[in-house]
Each structure stands twice: as C-alpha cells, then as structure tokens.
Amino acid sequence: MTSFGRTLRLLRRRAGMSQPRLAAKVFVSQSTISRFESGDRMPGPALARLIDGALGAGGALSGLIPADPDRAGFQARRPGLVDRAVIVEAESGLVQLRKLEDTSSSADVTPMVAARAEMAVQAAKDAPYALRAPAIGAAAMGTAYLGWCHFAAGRYAAAEQALDRAVAYAYESRAPDRIERTMSYRGVLELVWGSPAAAANMLDAARRDTRAHPALRAYDAGQQARALAHAGEVREADRLLLEADRLADTIDFSDLPVGAYWYTPGWLALRQGVAMLALGRTASARREIAQGYAAMPVEHQQAHWARQWMDAISADRGPADLILPPSRRGRRSAPSSRPVRSRR
C-alpha cells in the first residue's frame, strides 16, 4: 500500500465515510477508491485535491501527490535523474504526514513515514553530485522523523539506529538546520532515556552553529536547561533559560525552516515551562505551560504533543517531567512495553 493509500484509508475511516459515499462525492466509482487505497492506482493532482476537500483533510492527501507522479517515479528509479522538484516533494510529503499525525497519532503515520523516508534515502543515492547535499538533507529529515516515531512507540533500539543515521545524513548535507534538528532529536532521546549529561552535551552541540534558525536554537537552549536540571546543574540550567529567552526575542516566525510549522511563541513558552518542571518550580511551570498553550493556534492545541503537557499540569498529583523512571530504562537496546508519547 502506498503512503497515499494508507493516508486515504485512515482519513476516510476517521471521517466515518464509506468508500461508495466518498466515490459519489468525488464523481468516481467505488472500485476506483478501493484501488487508490490498495495502492494499485494513484489519482492525479486535481482528483487528490478533490478527495482532500471531501474528507476535510486540509492538504494531507494532496501533499502526498507529486505534480507529475509518473515523472517523479521515473526519476526516483533512475540514477542521475533526480531533480530539485523531487527533493521538494519528498520534504512536503513529510510535512503533510506531520500534520496528519497532529490529528491522529505517531502509530497511525509510522508506516507512511517509513515509506517516505525510504524514498528520500533512495532519491539521495540516485541524485547527481550537484544535488547530493539537499537530497541527503531530505533523507535526514525523513529518517529523523522515522526515529522519532520508533521512540514514541517505545522501540528504543530502532529509534537510536534511525536517529544515528539521520545525524550522519545531516552532517553530510552540511545544512545547519538539518544538523540542529537531528542532533536535537538525538539529545531528547538521551534525556527521556535517563542520560541527562549526554543529552545536555548533544543539545549544546545542536544549538552552537549560529547559522541555524534562532527558533530551533531557542528550543535547544530550553531543552538543554531541562537536561541540566535533571543532572543537578541548577545554576547552568538557569543561564540556559535566559539564553532561550534571548534567542526567542530574535525570531522571525514568518521565516521558519521547512517542517517547523509548530514553532510558535506559545510553543516555545510552553517548553520553557517544561524546563521549569525539571527545576522543581511547579507553580511557575504550571503558569508558563498554561499561558503558552493558550497562545498556541487552536489546531496545535488539539495535537497530542501539546495536550500531554496540559494533562500533566491538571493532574491531581504534581506534574512529572515525562522522563523514564529507572525501573523502566533497562538495557539501552531493550524495547519498552509501554510506549512513550511523542514530545516535540
């Protein structure tokens, strides 16, 4: 089944719509919808947009269809024929899957992310030298997202493997934002796994290149503060929180990197509150998280990665920082029986 087919089936079922009903809405036969979902056929861009509208998918479907599917597929199979449009389509497809995840879960999108990541890696292998750097950057983006999906499901060995590959791809791409993103994901994995010193070191490396977007670096400074708090380095954690605030003041939110649509003033404020949780400043953390959440766009508030923090501060007990307790860490390569929720 193609990424489009999986996404179509997921969205159709979520909308409570049968194949015949959807077919009638977009003026095709039920068998055509069935073939789209099974991957036997792919719609053209115009029909994909029509289906998208019928399901209220907000671009999640049409974003998975290249402007010229036959040409893109041909290029992906033939060495030297990958062009910049193929790279852009790979990135946009990953962004659409992230937005789909916002309304579903990491588990729902993991098979589609895996397929997209594999396509991006293959495109990088086939790209001519002049396009190798941006192509391998797209592969880094897809592989990092796949690693995060594995992590959210508790598959830690697979997450480490994917994120380590993503870091290598990012460094080859020489793109500061790609390097920052993959190192940041890797650092947060170490943090939640219970290695705060390693996490702080990785997050420090992630934010050091001043060419990376300040929104990304502000996030990393806050996460580094969180890691240092868990390591008992309170004074240094406070310094990093001030650094995060300073970087936040320099952000142009109209010019965010590809795929960083959830970086908003509210989201960064919420993340500052999470760092305060680690410092044990529960009352201040509750206020910061609540205010940050309230300032986020409504569609972001509905996403599981935002709601989880509101659930934490509204619990009767004191909010936890969602770090795995020692009893659940076990060996690094051992999968967990209880998934950890994604925390962007």
N, C-alpha and C positions, 0 to 999 in steps of 0.2 A: 504494500500500500504506500502511495506517495505521501509526502508531507501535506499536500493539498487535500488528498483523500481523507487522511486522518483528521485533519482540521475540520473539513466539511462535516464529517460524521459527528464529531464532538459538538460542533456548534448547532447542527440540526437537532440533535437529541436534547441539547441544553434548551433550545427554543421550544421543545415539545412538538416538533413538526415532523410529520411522516414524509417519506420520500414522494409519494404521489401528490401530497399537498404542496411541497416545495416545487415539484416539477410544474404544477399548474401555475404557480406564481411567477415562474421564470420562463414559461412557454416552451418547455421541453418535455420529453417523455420520462416516465418513472425509471425506465431502464437506463436512460442517459445519466440520471442522478446516481443510480446504482453503479454504473461503470466509472463515474468520477470518483466515488468513494472507494471503490476497489483498486483504483489506480490504472485501470485498463484504458482510460481516456483522460485527457486534460482539457478543460474549457479554454477558450480564447480569453484575452483580457477583458473584452466587453461583457461576455457572459459571466465571468468571475465577479465583475463588479455588480452585476445584476443579482447574482446569488448572495453576494455580500450584503447588499441592501435589503433583500428579502429576509435575511436572518438577523439584520441589525448588528452585523459583525464589526462595523467600524474600521474596515480595511484589513482585518486579519486574514481574510481569504484572498482578496485581490493582490495583496502584497506578496503572496506566495507564487504568483504567476508572472514570469518574465514577460517583457514587452513582446518578445518573439520566442516562444518556447522551443520551436524546432531548432532555431539558430543557436540558442543558448545551450540546448542539449548537445548539439553537434560540437560546439566549441568545448564543452566540458569533457567530451570524449577524445578530442584530437589535440595532441601536443602542439603548442605554439599558436593555437587559435583562440586562446582565452584573451578577451579584451577587457577594458575597464568597465564596460557595461555589465559583464558577468560578475565582476567583483562587487559592484554597487548592488546588484540584485541579490547576491549572497548576503550582504550586510543588511539590506532592507528586509529580507525574509527572516533573519534572526531577530530583528527589532519587532516585527509583527508577532513572532512567537512569544516574545517577552510580554507584549501587550495582551496576548491571549492568556498567558499564564496569570496575569493580574486578575482575570475574571474566572479562573479555574484553579489549577494547582500545578506545581512542578511535575508531579507524576503524570498528569494529563499530556504535557507537552514533551516529556523526555524522549519518546521515540522519534518525534518530529525534529527535535533539536539534534539528536544523534545523526539523523539523515542529513540535515543541513550542514552539520559540522563535517561530516564525511565528504560531502560535495565540495565544501570550501577547501578542505585539505587536498582533494584531487585537483581542483582548479589551480591551486598553488603549484602543484607538481607539474602541471601542463602549461603554466604561464611562461611567456617569453621572459628573458632576463630583465628587460626594461620594466615589466610589471610584477616581477617576483616579490618585491618588498610589499606593495599594497596587497597583493594576493595572499601572502603569508600572514599579513596583518589580519585579513578577514578570517583566515584559518585559526589564528589566535583567538579571535572574538568567539567563533563557534565552539572551539574546544574548551575555552574557559567557561562558557555557558553550560556546556555538557558536564564539565566537572562540578559546577555548582548544583546542577540537577541531581547528580550522583550523591553529593554531600547532603542535599535536602532529604534524600531517601535513606540516609544512613549508610551508604555504600562508600566507606571512607577510603578503602584501598583504591577503588576505581576513581574516586574524586582526586586523590593525590596524583595518580598516574595522569589523568587528563589535565590537571592544572599544571603539573610539571612540564608536560608537552606544550601547553599554552604559553608558559613563560619562555620556553625555548623559541617558539614561533615568534613571540612578540619581540624578543631581542634581535632576532634575525630581521624583522621588519624595520627596526630602527625608529619606530614611531613612538614618541614619548607617551602618548595617551594609551597606546596598546600595552606598553611595558608597565605603566602605572596600574592599569586595570588588572592584568594578570597577577602581578605581584601583590596587589591589594586583596584579590580573592584568595590567593595562597596564604597571605598573612592571617586573614579572618578564619580560614580553616584551622590554622595552628592555634589561634586564640580559643575558638569554640572547642577544639580538641583538648585544651588544657595546657598549652605551652605558651604562656604569655610573653616570656622573654624572646622566644623565637618569633612570635607574632609581631612584637614591637619592632624588632630588627627588620623584618620584611616590610612592614608598613613604613618604616623610616626610609628604606630604600625606594619604596614605591613613590614617595612624595618628594624626593630630593631633586629630581630634574625639574627645573623651573619652567621648562617648555611645556610641561603637562598642564592641562587646563586647571585653573585655580579651584574650580568646583570639585574636581577629583582630589586635588591635594588637600582641600579643606576637609573632605570626608576622611582621608587617610590620617590627617592630624588628629581628628576626633577619635578614630579607631585606635590609633597609637596611644592616645591618652587612656582609652579604655583598657588596652593591654597592659600599660604600665601600672594602672591602678590595681589590676589583678596580680601584678608582680610585686606590689608593695611600694612602688616608686611614686608616692603621692605628690611630692614636690614637682617632679618632672612631668607627671600627668597634668597638673595644673598649668604648667608652662605650655604644654601642647594644646590644652583647651583654649588658651589665649591665642595661640598661633592659628588654630582653626577659625576663631572669630576674626582675626586679622585677614586671613585669606578669604573668608566669606564676604568681607566688605569689598573685595576687588572683583567679584564675579560678574560677568555679563551673562545672564541667564538666557539671553536670546541667541547665544552662540555656543551651545553645549556640544560636546562631541557626539558622534553617531552612537545611538543606542543608550544615551544617558538621559532620557526624557524625564526620569523620575527625580532628577536632581533639581530640587526647588528650594527656596528659602525655608519653607516649612519642614521639608525632609531633613535638611542639614541641622535645623534647630532640634528636631526630634532626636537625631543622632547624638547631639550634644547632651541631651537628657539621658540617653543610654549610657554615655560615659560617666555621667554623674551617678548613675545607679552603681556602677562599679566602684566609685569612690565612697559609697555609703551615704550619699547625700539624698536620701529618699524623697524628702519633701520638695526640694528644689528640682529633682529629677522628674517627679510627677508633674509639676507645673510646666517644665520645659517640654516634656513629651506631649502633654495635652495641648499646649499652645502651638507647638509645631504641627501636630496632627490637624488641628483646626485650621491652620493656614495652608494646608495642602489642597490641591484640586480635589473635587469630590470624587472623580474617578480613581484617584490614587488612594483616597481614604478607604475605598471598598476592597483594595488589594490585600491579600493575606499578609504580605510582608509589612504592611503598615498597621493593620488591625491587631497583630500579635502584641505590639507594644502597648496598645490601649487595653488589651485584655490583661496584660501583666500589671499595669498600674491600677486597674479597677478590681483586682483580686482582693479578697479579704486578707490574705497573708501579705507580707512585704514582697514587692516585686523582685523576681530573680533576674539575673543578667543573661540567662539562657546559655551558660557555659556548662558543658557536660560535667556532672559530678564525677569524682574519681571512680566510683563503683561502676560507671558506665563507659569508662575510657578503654579499659582492657589493653590489648595489643593494638598498635597503630594500624595494622592491616586487617584487624577483625571488623566485620560489618556489624552494625548495631541492629538490634531487633526493634528498636523504636526510632522511627525517622525523626530527624531534627528539621524544623521548618526553615525555609529559606529566609535569610535576613540580609537584604541588600544593603 
